[in-house]
Amino acid sequence: MSNVSPSGPPMAATPLTRAVLEIDEYAAGLGWDQPARLFALVDTAQLRSQEPGLAAQLGLDSADAAAPLTPVEQDEIPAGTPLDEFLGTIAWPEAVAGCALTVERLMLPPSAEASVPDGLDDAALTAWVAKHPGRQEVRMTVAVLRDGSRESALRLREKDSPNEVLTGAGLVPGLAEALAATFEA
């Protein structure tokens, strides 16, 4: 069920941006070094009309108290399963308007690309990035809707503040594509 506070993030330009910021705030409350988390995004009004008991449990029974989209956290992603393989196994029911994923990764500045040693396998590359002095820890929250809308939020560990979260539709295009593929037949 929804583990995201309905009073959460500041008002955002679109319902999808608001949902992404709500999930980012929830993840921030859990702290860093967390596993990836997957969320279904459901239409709040539809949830209230079709599942009033569930809506009441989630605190969504008042039309003025709820955002247009409600994030509902899914079961934990199996440990050790590559994210791309896991996403390839997902199919959403029609009641799900979209989905979102929050995941932590290490990033390097573009200038570091030229210094990557040749011939590293995935494990060696991961170890090299983890030791790089210019690495940054980042939490990415990416959401997509069935209609193709996308939104992302990026939070750097060194600037761990709601006022420092970057948002934009094209910040993490590969992950957005992978999430969008979960809605394809």
N, C-alpha and C positions, 0 to 999 in steps of 0.2 A: 504494500500500500504506500501511499505517499508519505515520505519521510521528510518532506521539504516544507519549511514553515510558510504558511500562506501570507504572513505579514512581511516576508523577506525583502526582496531587492527593491530598489527604487523603481518608479514607473519607467517603463522603456517604450521605445517608439513602436514596437510591434509586439503582438502576443508571443511570437517565437523568441524574440530578444529577451522578453521578460522571463520566459521559461528557462532560457539558457542562464541568465543571471541568477535565477532562483536556484537552479541546480549547482551553479558555481558557489553560491553562498552556503548551500548545504554541505558541499564537499569541503569548503574551507573550514566549516565548523568541526569536521572530523579530523582535521589536521593533515599533515603531509605524510608521505610514505604509505599511501592507501592503494588498494587494488583498484583496477578499472571498475566502473559502475555503469550499468545500462539502465535506461529509463524508457518506459512507454510514455508517450504524450497523448493524453486523451482530452477531448473537447469537454470542458467543465459543465457546460449547460446540458449537453447530451448525457453526461454521467449523472447529473442531478435528476434528470427526467427518467432515465432508464434504470438507475440503481440508487434510489433515494436513501436507502439504508447505508450503503457504502459511502455515499456523498456525506451523509451526516457523520459517519465515523471519521472521515477525513477532514471534517470541519468546513465542508463546502456546501452546506445546505442553505446558505444565504447568498442570493445572487450578487449583492454588492460586496461581499467579502472575498470573492474568488476571482482569480485570474482566468482568462479565456481558455488557457491550456493548463492541465494539471499533470505534472510529472509523477509517474508511479514507478518506484524503483523495482527492478526485476531481481530474480534470484542471482546469487553471486556467479560471476564468470568463473568457470573451472580453472583452478590454479594449474599453471604449466601449459595451458592450451594457448597457442598463438592467437592473437586477437583476430587476425584476418580469417583464420580457420573457424573460430567461434562465430564470427559474424556471418559466415557463409552457411551456417546451420539455422539461422533465424528466419521465421516467417511470422508476420503479425496478423492478427484477426482484423476484420474490417473496422471494428470499433476503435482501433488505435489510429490516431490522426498523424502521428509522427513518432520519432524516437530520438534519444540523445545518449551520448556516452561521455563520461568524464574519465580521463586517463592522465597519468603523470609520465613525463618523458624528460630526457636530457637533450638540450639544444646546444648547438655550437654557432658562433657567429659565422656569417658567410666567408669571412677571411680565413677561417680554419680549413675550409674545403681543400685548398691547395696543399695543405700539409698532411692530409690523410695518407698513411703508408699504403702502398699497393699490396694487393693479394691477401687482405685480411678477410677471414670468414666472419660470419655474424657475431660470434662470441668474442672474437679478438677485436672487432670494430667496437662493440659495446664496451669492452674493457678500456680501449684506447680513448673513447669519448669520455668515459667516467673519470679518467685521470687528466683530461685536458684542462689547463688552467682557465680557459675562456668559457667553460661549460656553464650552462644555466639550467636550473630545474624549472620546469613549467608544468602547470596543470592546464589541460585543454578540455573544454567542454564543447562538444559539437552536436548540433541538432539539425534534423531534416524533417520536413513534412511530406506527406504523400504527393502534394501538389508541386514538389520540387523546391520549395523554399528552404533556405539554409541559414544557419547562424552559428557563430562560434564565439567563445570567450577564452581568453588566455590570461593566466595569472602566473607571474614569475614568483618563485619562492623568495627571492631577495626583495621583492616589492609586494609583499603579501598584505594587500589592503584592497577593500572594495573600490576605492577611488583609483586604483592602478590597473584595474582589469580592462584589457583591450577587447573590443567586440568588432565583429565584421563577418560578412557572409563568406568571404573567401580566404580566411586565415589558415584553415587546415583542409585544403581541397581533397586530398587523398582520403582522409577519414570521412569526410562528408560523402564522397562517392561510395565508400564501403557501406555506410549507413543507408544511403539511398537504395543500394542494391538489395537491402533486406525487404524492400517493398515490391520488388519485381517478381512477377509470377514465375 
